[in-house]
Amino acid sequence: MKLILRNMVVVVLTVVVFGCVTNTGGSANNSTDKAEKGIDWVEVAPEYHAGTIEVYRAATDQLDDRLKKMESAITEVVSEVDSQVDSNEKKPAIILDVDETILSNLVVQKEFASVGYKPELWDEWVNKAEAPALAGSVEFLQLAAKQGVMIFYVTNRDVSLEAATRKNLARFGFPISESVDTVLLQNEKPGWTSDKASRRIYVAKDYQVIMLFGDDLNDFISAKQLSKKERDEAVVKYKGYWGERWFLLANPMYGSWVKLIGGEDYN
């Protein structure tokens, strides 16, 4: 019952925040104002930090059950031909997004709010390797790693930022394998686009992915080309996954959802 209540609070909190940010019918300036309010909320609201703690505590409560059931958390199909390991022999794995899922980029997002998104500013920020860990994330992943779970970080940071990303993760104690490449970036291999499905399948060839974590629907399914109606339907279709196999971190600052309110060019 406690787990159900915690998950309900996470869902309500996310809906309230997204509702405040996305309920717009006005100009691009209005959309920008609302995005800045999302940044303000992340910076000053204790509810934001409470939400991240809550998500990782709920995941901790689910971990033993996920390891016992070993149910797949990905919706993509991995054929027996493609799989390199018999499904019964696969070791458990968890896949997480990086930005606003385990690392906070609030500092640079505040800069973007003033000057607009600039790739050079993003690269400069990432190369500092100073993005702090979100509350509860390190403790949960260290616990999972101790129980034999392989932790994979699937991020749309460009491969040119891999060294800085690894440095940032190591700085705060995130588990990183010394024998397996577990930091999987965009453009690292042919076909590894911003759609993360190919990387989820890549991991699932050798591991049973028991949990997914992210701040965007695309961290769980391929949603880039889906309409709002189709996204809503997908959320309901996989309602049994949320809070058990899938864990969503609230991000009112940016995400693929913004195109639903400001069009494809909304930055």
Helices and strands as residue ranges (DSSP letters): H 2-22, H 28-44, H 46-69, G 87-89, E 91-96, H 106-115, H 119-128, H 137-146, E 150-158, G 159-161, H 162-171, E 183-186, H 197-204, E 207-214, G 217-219, H 228-237, E 246-248, G 256-258, H 259-262
